[in-house]
Amino acid sequence: QVRLVQSGGGLVQAGGSLRLSCAASGIRFDIATMGWYRQAPGKQRELVGEVTSGGGTNYADSVKGRFTISRDNVKNTVYLQMNRLKPEDTAVYYCTVRNRGYWGQGTQVTVSS
């Protein structure tokens, strides 16, 4: 059984930082490309970024230079470090195993102005 369990998130002022975690089980984590998506109210879910099995990353233009995705293949966990947060980053954030259809439960991130 595949499980993606997210933690972190919450309320932060603009300019602040948050870190999200996503612990995976039931998959070969070390060979999986892991992604983070977000969905703001009234908007479609969008890709925030992803990290490949080799540690390569790519990001949406809107978060480049502010967000960092990393992984720990010993802990089977992927992280999303979010710095210099903006009100427009407010959304529910989801981790996923790319192209496998597995999703975390979602974590609310709210950035106040």
Secondary structure, 3 states (H helix, E strand, C coil): CCEEEEEECEEEECCCCEEEEEEEECCCHHHCCEEEEEECCCCCCEEEEEECCCCCEEECCCCCCCEEEEEECCCCEEEEEECCCCHHHCEEEEEEECCCCEECCCEEEEEEC
